[in-house]
């Protein structure tokens, strides 16, 4: 997971995805959770976000192309989607391969329609 990705809207800025593990994830309407260490399993195109508390936790996939900005000082990843949109994303399932085109399409479709955010 050492590959870098381009921060959306900033062609001159590239971030190492591995450096995002443990970062707080902020949606357009508040905090969602943190980048989970299991993200190394879905590299290089996605992160796994741990949402909710200990009892209601859910891990969801977040395509890197959704990320709007990263503040490396505060260790915060900014996502221009609502908390509900991210939390309602397809659950991360280790048994499904992120490289499976139908699984990836399902995840990407979830984040594509910005009109509901």
N, C-alpha and C positions, 0 to 999 in steps of 0.2 A: 504494500500500500504506500510505497514511497513516491508514486507518481504525483505530479502536481496538476491542478486544474485551474482554469481561468475563472476568476470571480466575475459573475454576470455583470455586464455593463462597464467593466474596466479591463480593456484588452491588454493593458500593461502590467496587470497584477496577477501573479500566479501563487497559489497556496498549496502547501503539502497537506494532503488529506490526513495523513497519519498524525500530523500536528494538531488536528481538530479533536482527537479523542479526549473526552472529558470536558469539552467546551459546553457552555450553556447555549441553548438554542432559543432564540426569540422570534416569535411570530409577529404579525402586524398588530396583534392585540394582547401581547404578553408572552410570558415564558412558557415554553412547551416541555422542556426537559434537557437532557444532555446527550452528547454524542457518545454512543456506547462502544466499548473496546471491541465488540464483535464486528465492528465495521471493517476490520481487516479481512473478513470473509467475503465481503461484497465489493471490494475494490475492483477497478478504480473508478467506477461510475456512480456509486451510491454511498450513503452513510446509513447506519442504523441509529435511530433516535429512541432513547428510553423515555417514554412519556409516563406521567402519573407518579403516584407514590409507591410505596412498597407493596401495598395490598392491591392496588388497581393498576399496576404497571403493565405496559404494553410496549413492545418494540416494533417500530415501523420503519419502513425504508423511505429514504429521502434521496431523490436523484440530485447529484451535484449541480446540475444546471438550474435548479430552483434557487440556490443560494444567491442572495443579492449582495451580501457583504460579510466580511469577517473582521472583527476587531481583535487583533492579536494581543493587544495589551490587556483588555478585559476578558479575553478568551470567550468571545461571544460570536455566534453564527447567527446572521439575520436572514430570515426567510419571509418573503412577501406573500404569505398565506396566513389565514386565521389559525388559531390554535385548534379549533374544531376540524378544519380541513386536514391538518397534519395528523391529529389524533385519530381521525376516521380513515386514514390511509390503510391500505392492505397490511395486515400483520406480517412482520418478518418471520419467515418460515425457513429454517435451516434445510429442510427437506426439498424445498423448491430452489432450483438454481436461478440466480439472478441473470445468468446468461441465457436462460430459456426465453425466446422471443415473446411468447404469449404472456409470461409472467411480467416481463419488463414493460410490455405494452399496457398491461393492466395498471401497473404502478404509474407509468407516465401519464396515462389518461386521467388518473385521479388528480394529478397536479396541474394538468393543462388548462382546464376551464377556470379562468380567473374571475369570471363574471359573478360567481357565487361568493367570492371573498370580499 
